[in-house]
Every structure is written in structure tokens, then in C-alpha cells.
Amino acid sequence: QEYTLQLLEENSVSFNSFSEFRRHIIRRINDWINNDFEHLLYLLYRIDVHEDKVRKLMKAHQGENAAEIIADLIIDRQRQKIETRKLFKTQKPADISDDELW
């Protein structure tokens, strides 16, 4: 949920809970599945959700809501990105002035 809040803050979107956020994503994905599948594929590519992972999960969970599966993959991928950024975020050394940074 911490990751979701950060995602929302970065995009100036607000929801009252993680489940409300997830439902919103699921509704959007359902809309794209039904009306603009190419756009959904483009978004998955941009977010870096691998097509083979989507296919594997869809096959393993046949009969389940595809939008829920895809939403969870997107949320998980975004969480991974946030964690990676935290790992590689550097802090300015105390003994170096702003003029010396590049």
C-alpha cells in the first residue's frame, strides 16, 4: 500500500484506499480490453510488464477476470520500480557543496 500511495502522489490522483485504487485500475483495463486492446499492449510495454508473463498467468488462471490479473501485474511491476529507485537513490555527501556536484 505504501507503494500505491507513492504512485498516486506522483500522479496527483487520490483514492481512499488501496482496494479503491485497484478497482479503478481494473475498470480501466477492462475498458482497454474491450475497446482499445492495442493501447493496453502499448501501456504494458511502457510499464515493462512482459507479455510472456501475462500469457503464462492468463493460461494458469483461465476463467478468472483478466483485468484483475493484469492489474496485479502492473501494480507489482510499479512496486518493483519504486524499490529499485530506493536502492539506487544517492544522498548528497555532507562535505561537498552544490557547486561541486554535476
N, C-alpha and C positions, 0 to 999 in steps of 0.2 A: 504494500500500500504506500510505503514511503516513496517508491519509485514512481508510482502513479501520480502522487501529489507533485513531484518534481516535474513530470511531463506536463501536467496541467498548468503549473505555474509558468513554465517556459512558453506555453502557447496561449496564455491568458484565457483559459477555459476553466469553468468551475462546475463541479459536481459535489453533491453532498456526501457521497460515499464511493468506495471502490466499485461496489456492485452496480451503482448507477452509471459510473463511467464505463464499465464493462458492457452493460446493456446498450449504451449508446453506440459503442464500437460495433457490437453485434448487429444492431439495426442498420448501421451504415454498410457493413459488409454484406448483409442480406440484400440491401438495395443494389450494391455493385454487382453481386452475383446475378441478380435478375435483370438489371438494366444496363450495366456497363462493365462487363467482365474484363475487358481489356484494361480498363482503368484499375481494377483490383489487381491484376497481374503486374501492372506498372508500379503500383504502390508497394506490393510485396517485394518487388525487385529493389525499389528505392530504400525500403526499410531493411533490406538484406535478410528477408525470410526466404530460405531456399526452397525452390519448387519441389525438389525431391523429398524434403521433409514434409511438406504439405501433402504430397501424394501418399507418402507412407502412412501418415496419421489418418488421412481420409480412408484409406483402404482398411486400416486396423479398426476404425470406428464407423464402419458402414451403417447407415440408417440413423446416425446421430446428426445433430444440427451442424452443418459445415461451417456456418458463420461463427459458431461458438469455438470450434476447433481453431479456425484461422485467427480469431480474436485473441485467443490464449497464446498462440504462436507469436503474434505481433507484440503483445504485452511482454512476453518473456524475452523477446529479442531486444526490446527497448530497455528492459531491466538490465540485460547483459551489457548494453552500450553504456548505461549510466555507471555500472560497476567498473567497466574498463576505464572510463574517463576519470573516475575517482582514483584508480590505481596509478594513473599516469599524470595526474594533476600535480604540478610542481609549485612549491611555495617560493616566494622571493626570499633569497638569503638576507638575513638582517644586516650583514656587513657590506652590501652592495647598494649603491644609490640608484635611483631611477634612471639617471643619465647614463649609467654604465650598462644597463640592460638593453638587449637587442632583440 
